Amino acid sequence: MPTLQFPSSDKTRMELLEHALTTAGKDFDAGNFYISKETFNDLTEFIPSYRDRMNKINASKSNRSKEIRESSEAFSMMVTTTRDIWEVLRRRVNRINEPAEVLTYYELPLDGLTPKPTSNAEWYEIAESMIDGDAKAVAAGYTAMQNPSALDLREALEKARKEKSDISQADREYDEAQEGLEDLRAKADELISDVIDDLRYFLRKKDAPSQRRIMRSYGVNFKYLKGEPEDEMPEEEVE
């Protein structure tokens, strides 16, 4: 026995509601009344607000994904710039025989081994310390780092921080778009139940397969057991 399936997502809810509204309008024009005028009017009034909220949520979700991607790219650039400074510094120290102490201005140990931060916060702290360390190194008589420079690292650090902040703003916008959605979902489910109840009432004198075929034309879905034959839909006329 086919089982009626209620939609479980905003997308499938909207698809059923819009399908029902479109089909009902065509049926009314043809003189077939399978849902009530009251339900039809409720659909007409509700769907735009539900669609608008879904569009806002989708837009904010897309923007949040973009900000996360841009933040990841900016953070990666900051880390790369940091590592490049270490590599250039190690080569410079070896090339001109500078004392190992110069490494410590740039958050490197005396043996020159690359640090292994375990969190993003550590990377931000290291980058900030290296920028300050470059100024201290110059004040102590050492040559400022070049290609990349401390200024390059400063720009990368500031961009990484900005992009990270943009994620927080995107999160806030997404949360705001979500506000009131539960109430809209409850109303959507109520309208879906109204559509199905109307269809069941107005189709009660038809045989079960006919009822299901018409209900499917209104966007209602049924689940069939494995091997259970599905009701055939009338073939479209070929022009």
C-alpha positions in Angstrom: 0.0 0.0 0.0 1.6 3.3 -1.1 2.4 5.6 1.8 1.9 9.4 1.6 5.2 11.2 2.1 5.2 14.7 3.7 8.1 17.0 2.7 10.9 17.3 5.3 12.9 20.2 4.0 12.2 23.9 3.1 13.0 23.1 -0.5 10.5 20.2 -0.8 7.9 22.1 1.2 8.1 25.0 -1.2 8.0 22.7 -4.2 4.8 21.1 -3.0 3.1 24.4 -2.2 4.0 26.0 -5.5 3.1 22.9 -7.4 -0.3 22.8 -5.6 -1.0 26.5 -6.3 -0.1 26.2 -10.0 -2.2 23.0 -10.5 -5.1 24.3 -8.6 -5.2 27.4 -10.7 -5.3 25.4 -13.9 -8.0 23.0 -12.4 -10.2 26.0 -11.4 -10.0 27.3 -15.0 -11.0 23.8 -16.2 -13.9 23.6 -13.7 -12.2 21.0 -11.5 -12.3 21.9 -7.8 -10.0 19.6 -5.9 -8.9 22.0 -3.2 -11.0 24.8 -1.6 -10.9 28.4 -2.6 -9.9 29.2 1.0 -6.9 26.9 0.8 -6.0 28.4 -2.6 -6.1 31.9 -1.2 -4.0 30.9 1.8 -1.4 29.5 -0.6 -1.4 32.6 -2.7 -0.9 34.8 0.4 1.7 32.6 2.1 4.1 31.4 -0.6 5.7 34.9 -1.4 6.8 35.4 2.2 8.1 31.9 2.5 10.0 32.2 -0.8 11.4 35.5 0.2 12.7 34.1 3.5 14.2 31.1 1.8 15.9 33.3 -0.8 17.4 35.4 2.0 18.7 32.3 3.8 20.2 30.9 0.6 21.9 34.2 -0.1 23.3 34.6 3.4 24.4 30.9 3.3 26.2 31.5 0.0 27.8 34.7 1.4 29.0 32.8 4.5 30.6 30.1 2.4 32.4 32.8 0.3 33.6 34.6 3.5 34.9 31.2 4.9 36.7 30.5 1.6 38.3 34.0 1.5 39.3 33.8 5.1 41.0 30.4 4.6 42.8 31.8 1.6 44.0 34.9 3.5 45.1 32.9 6.5 47.0 30.5 4.2 48.7 33.5 2.6 49.8 34.8 6.0 51.2 31.4 6.9 53.0 31.2 3.6 54.5 34.7 4.0 55.6 33.7 7.6 57.3 30.6 6.3 58.9 32.4 3.5 60.5 34.9 5.9 61.9 32.1 7.9 63.4 30.4 4.8 64.9 33.7 3.5 66.3 34.5 7.0 67.9 31.1 7.5 69.6 31.4 4.1 70.8 35.0 4.9 72.2 34.0 8.3 74.2 31.2 6.6 75.3 33.3 3.7 76.7 36.2 5.6 77.5 34.3 8.8 75.2 36.3 11.1 74.9 35.2 14.7 72.2 32.7 15.4 70.6 35.1 17.9 69.1 37.1 15.0 66.8 34.1 14.4 65.1 34.8 17.7 63.8 38.2 16.5 61.7 36.2 14.1 60.3 33.6 16.4 62.8 31.0 15.3 64.9 29.0 17.9 68.7 29.2 17.8 68.8 25.9 15.9 66.6 27.5 13.1 64.1 24.7 13.2 60.6 25.7 12.0 58.0 26.1 14.7 54.9 24.0 14.6 51.9 26.0 15.8 48.9 23.9 16.8 46.2 26.5 16.4 45.3 29.5 14.2 45.7 31.8 17.2 49.3 30.8 17.5 50.0 31.7 13.9 48.5 35.2 14.4 50.6 35.7 17.5 53.8 34.5 15.7 53.1 36.8 12.7 52.6 39.8 15.0 55.7 39.0 17.0 57.8 38.7 13.8 56.7 42.1 12.6 57.7 43.6 16.0 60.9 41.5 15.9 61.9 42.9 12.5 61.9 46.5 13.9 63.9 45.3 16.9 66.4 43.6 14.7 66.9 46.7 12.6 67.3 48.7 15.8 70.0 46.2 16.9 71.9 46.8 13.6 70.6 43.9 11.5 69.2 44.3 8.0 65.5 44.4 7.6 63.9 41.4 6.0 63.2 41.7 2.3 61.2 39.6 -0.2 59.1 39.1 1.8 59.4 42.0 4.2 57.8 42.7 7.5 55.5 45.1 5.6 54.4 42.2 3.4 53.7 40.1 6.5 51.8 43.0 8.1 49.6 43.3 5.0 48.9 39.5 5.0 48.2 39.6 8.8 45.7 42.5 8.5 44.0 40.9 5.6 43.7 37.5 7.4 42.2 39.3 10.5 39.8 41.3 8.3 38.5 38.2 6.5 38.2 36.4 9.8 36.0 39.3 11.1 33.9 39.1 7.9 33.0 35.5 8.8 31.5 36.7 12.1 29.4 39.3 10.2 28.3 36.7 7.7 27.3 34.4 10.6 25.2 37.2 12.1 23.4 37.8 8.9 22.7 34.1 8.5 21.3 33.9 12.0 19.1 36.9 11.3 17.8 35.3 8.1 16.9 32.2 10.1 14.8 34.1 12.7 11.2 33.2 12.4 11.8 30.4 10.0 10.4 27.8 12.4 7.1 29.7 12.4 7.1 29.7 8.6 7.8 26.0 8.5 4.9 25.3 10.9 2.6 27.4 8.7 3.9 25.6 5.5 3.2 22.2 7.1 -0.2 23.4 8.1 -1.0 24.5 4.5 0.4 21.2 3.1 -2.0 19.3 5.5 -4.8 21.6 4.3 -4.0 20.8 0.6 -3.9 17.0 1.3 -7.1 17.1 3.4 -8.9 19.0 0.6 -7.7 16.6 -2.0 -8.8 13.6 0.0 -12.2 15.1 0.5 -12.9 16.2 -3.0 -11.4 13.0 -4.5 -13.1 10.6 -2.0 -15.4 9.2 -4.7 -12.6 8.3 -7.1 -10.7 5.0 -6.9 -7.4 5.0 -5.0 -5.1 5.0 -8.1 -6.9 8.0 -9.5 -6.7 9.8 -6.2 -3.0 9.3 -6.1 -2.4 10.3 -9.7 -4.3 13.6 -9.1 -2.6 14.2 -5.8 0.8 13.7 -7.4 -0.2 16.4 -9.9 -0.5 18.7 -6.9 3.1 17.8 -5.8 2.2 15.1 -3.3 4.6 12.2 -3.2 4.0 8.6 -2.3 6.4 5.9 -1.2 6.0 2.4 -2.7 7.2 -0.8 -1.2 10.0 -2.6 -3.0 8.4 -4.4 -6.0 5.1 -2.7 -5.6 3.8 -1.4 -8.9 3.4 2.4 -9.1 0.3 4.1 -10.5 0.8 5.0 -14.2 0.5 8.6 -15.1 -1.3 9.4 -18.4 1.1 9.9 -21.2 1.4 13.4 -22.6 -0.1 13.9 -26.0 2.4 14.2 -28.8 1.8 17.2 -30.9 
